[in-house]
Amino acid sequence: MKKLSIIFVFCLLLVFIFFNCKKESSYEYSSDTKKESYSPEMSTSYDKKKSSKDELSDEESSGSNIKPTDTSKQDVDKLERKRIKTGTVNYEINDLTNIEKAVEKKVKQFGGYVANANFSLSNGTMQIKIPANTFDDFVSIVGDFGKVTSKTINVEDVTLTFYDQENRIKTKKILLDRLQTYLSQARNVEELIKLETEINNVTEQLESMEGNFKNLSYLIGYSTLTLNFYVPSTTQFIRSLPSLKRGFNELLYNFIDFIYGLLFVILYIVVFGIPILLLIGLIYLLTFGKIGLLKKFFKFLSARK
């Protein structure tokens, strides 16, 4: 009987231990299940309410998931071609007197303007800007200004560069709009400072890109042509010889100038020289002349001795 009691108690103890272990296991399983179910919820909530700072970091690393449009070679054939045209024309002419006005007048007829002009006695250079749509027509009449010794025309196709820069500007503007949206949703000062710094950086980049794009558009819209004029050495020698009329005029001018100087000297003597001579004569008369005051004074001193 005593043994049965011991066995019964022992069985009760085993049942109790087993029950407790099962309860702890159930509790742990329940906790783990809660943790696992909590993580997706928190992850989803975090993704939905992701802070501006984390989104900004993702955009910096992935380019805000906005990729500039890749202008392939097949697409270029469908786009309007963008070209930069430049050229140089060298002339040999006999006279530079009226060439600048003649070129400027013709350039205005084609809707262009003279960007720079520099002339000396024997040569000159003019840099002109012509609208791209009239550039070829202007080049066809450059021989009107003189004898063309050489002519060079360069054409650079910048279609890919033009549309690539245009797309990048659009992408940068979209990024700037997003950053400004995040700025209005910033939750703390740290996010606010981070976003404002990034907005300033993006704004500077956008202004720089727009400036480069504007310059590229200008080069495409206005072609540049440089005109170099040169006077041959024989022509320079002939032009440097003075004419008879010019020599006579210079001789007459020099003679008149001499007479004018001589008259000026005589007038100077009359106005200033005669009074000075009269003053010197008066001083001599008072001291050593007939009056001789100084002479009499010396005689008086000698007599006393």
Residue pairs with C-beta under 8 A, 6 or more apart in sequence:
51 187
51 191
52 182
52 183
52 185
52 186
52 187
52 191
52 194
52 195
53 190
53 191
53 194
53 195
55 182
56 179
56 182
56 194
56 195
56 198
58 64
59 65
59 175
59 178
60 198
63 171
64 174
64 175
64 178
66 171
66 174
66 175
67 171
68 164
68 167
68 168
68 170
68 171
69 163
69 167
71 79
71 160
71 163
71 164
71 167
76 159
76 160
76 163
79 159
79 163
80 159
81 157
81 159
82 157
82 158
82 159
82 161
82 162
82 163
82 220
83 132
83 155
83 156
83 157
83 158
83 159
83 220
84 155
84 156
84 158
84 219
84 220
84 223
85 132
85 135
85 153
85 154
85 155
85 156
85 223
85 224
86 153
86 154
86 156
86 223
86 224
86 225
86 226
87 139
87 151
87 152
87 153
87 154
87 223
87 224
87 225
87 226
88 150
88 151
88 152
88 225
88 226
88 228
89 142
89 148
89 150
89 151
89 152
89 225
89 226
89 227
89 228
90 148
90 149
90 150
90 151
90 228
90 230
91 145
91 146
91 147
91 148
91 149
91 227
91 228
91 229
91 230
92 146
92 147
92 149
92 230
92 231
92 232
93 99
93 145
93 146
93 147
93 229
93 230
93 231
94 231
94 232
94 235
95 231
96 119
96 121
96 123
96 124
96 229
96 231
99 124
99 145
99 146
99 229
100 117
100 119
100 124
100 126
102 145
103 114
103 126
103 128
103 145
103 227
104 114
106 138
106 141
106 144
106 145
107 113
107 114
107 128
107 130
107 138
110 130
110 131
110 134
110 137
110 138
111 130
111 131
111 134
112 128
112 129
112 130
112 131
112 134
112 138
112 222
113 128
113 129
114 126
114 127
114 128
114 129
115 127
115 128
115 129
115 224
116 125
116 126
116 127
117 124
117 125
117 126
117 127
118 124
118 125
118 126
119 125
119 229
121 231
121 236
122 230
122 231
122 236
123 228
123 229
123 230
123 231
124 228
124 229
125 226
125 227
125 228
125 229
126 226
126 227
126 229
127 224
127 225
127 226
127 227
128 224
128 225
128 226
128 227
129 222
129 223
129 224
129 225
130 138
130 222
130 223
130 224
130 225
131 221
131 222
131 223
132 220
132 221
132 222
132 223
135 223
135 225
138 225
139 151
139 153
139 225
142 148
142 151
142 225
142 227
145 227
145 229
146 229
149 230
158 216
158 220
161 216
162 213
162 216
162 217
162 220
165 209
165 212
165 213
165 216
166 213
168 209
169 206
169 209
169 210
169 213
172 202
172 205
172 206
172 209
173 206
175 202
176 199
176 202
176 203
176 206
179 195
179 198
179 199
179 202
180 199
182 195
183 192
183 195
183 196
183 199
186 192
186 195
231 239
242 250
285 291
286 292
286 293
286 294
287 293
287 294
287 295
288 294
288 295
